[in-house]
Amino acid sequence: MAGFHAAERMNPRLALSLVFLVVLRLAAQDVPPRVTYRESPEYPIPMRRAGLRGDVCVRFVVDTEGRVSKPFVLSSTNPAFNQSAIDGILKWRFEPGRKKGVPVNVRMQVPIVFQMNDMPNGGREAYEVSADHGDQSKLPSELRYDTPPKPANVVFAVFPFELLRDGVDGTADVRFLVSPSGEVVQAVVVKATRPEFGQALLAMLDEWKFRPAMKDGKPTLAVLDIQQEFSDSDGEVPVSDEARDLLDELKKPKPAFCPTKDLDAPPQLLSQLPPVFPSALVGKVTEGSAVVAFLIDHDGNVQLPRVVSATDPAFGYAAVQGVSAWKFAPLTSHGEPVAVRAKVPFDFTTPKPAPDASDATMANGAQIFELADLDQRPIMRSPGPGPAPFDHTEMKFEDVPGTFEVGFICDTEGHVRDAHVVTSSGTSALDQAAVAGVSKWMFKPGMKDGHAVNVRMYSGPLFDHPDD
């Protein structure tokens, strides 16, 4: 089997153009946002010393005041650069986009390339598939390839809290299949010194994506192995200095963490992505839940997440993996930086398969158009009793806000068809409310060559709304 190796532990280069998202976005804008201030994110010193490069794509919203909000990492080849990319983007300023002269929110994304000018290829990749493909003649024909898969989005595993606290080191080996679409499927723990290490590695791989292996010029299946070392001192699963300091504080009889009531302002979540439904449970259960506790350090980073409860261990590890990447605004009490405890519940529901974005026809054979192809885009008649555009529904736990994004088809009569959640804050209640509400929306249908047509659209925070 081909295996992974993590390279040992760069002035970033920004892509020349910003990418506008949502089919609705460019078509609906009279004037797109214009950058008025930007600076390159800082190149993390450990990555520079190790000669490592990375590509990070950040998605965010430019609000009506030209500020960046809700940034999150869409993809990354080296998660060690993620925080630097997020922190850098938050400093950018824009002349806001305008529609009919009125400032509107616009979602955008920008790729950031961290590379070193004095190294071949800008540096080494953090994760690579071994160049030694082994003896593929021993593999079934469907698992042979000419070009191996290449990691396109990776995250670090999270060191299980109890084992880190107790100073338990170990390793885990996982074998998994990369599908022709680049998804990780059928991951199994081959061996682990502790079961928790294996579960943490499975949760990590559920968030990975690949450029698929190629055989005769076509995407194909590939089997890979990965081993990770969990060690507080020198492992492949990072433990930050901040995490170590907070762990020492937790071990004291009376840890000095600031009560939420004493904060100068409630916790403000700047960046979040929902946890991923565990692939190991797909087809076995349709829903589950988990409660995760964690610390927010003085810089607003999540540290030492742990499972409080879970209907299945896999849900707990998935929740910990997801929340580990969240970013809050720095917290203060009486003007002084502080760290606080937090606890968040998550509900998991097997996601409804989204209609294939590459499918240009509906079930009845009718063509589906993109907004950019229309002569006249759909116009909302009434949002009905469901959530209105830019309704940033609150999640009901400890001041953590949540939003949704729903994809759908606006048909030739202006009805919503095939509504499905694209992204959300991770609760099934929010997902269900979003889909139910959007499904009730009505439009004046989109027009092409004088005829009403079916149009692919998105909703939630991606709608441009002058009153937002």
Secondary structure, DSSP 8 states (H G I E B T S, - for coil): -EEEEE------EE-SS-EE-SHHHHHH-SB--EEEE-------HHHHHHTB-EEEEEEEEE-TTSBEEEEEEEEES-GGGHHHHHHHHTT-EEE--EETTEE--EEEEEEEEE--TTSGGGSB-SEEE-S----GGGS-GGG--SB--EEEE-------HHHHHTT--EEEEEEEEE-TTSBEEEEEEEEESSHHHHHHHHHHHTT-EEE-EEETTEEE-EEEEEEEEE-TTT-SS---HHHHHHHHHHTSSS-----GGGSSS---EEE-------GGGTTT-SEEEEEEEEEE-TTSBEEEEEEEEESSHHHHHHHHHHHTT-EE---EETTEE--EEEEEEEEEE-------TT--B-TTS-BEE-GGG-SB--EEEE-TTS--TT---B-SSTT-B--EEEEEEE-TTSBEEEEEEEEESS-HHHHHHHHHHHTT-EEE-EEETTEEEEEEEE-GGGS--TT-
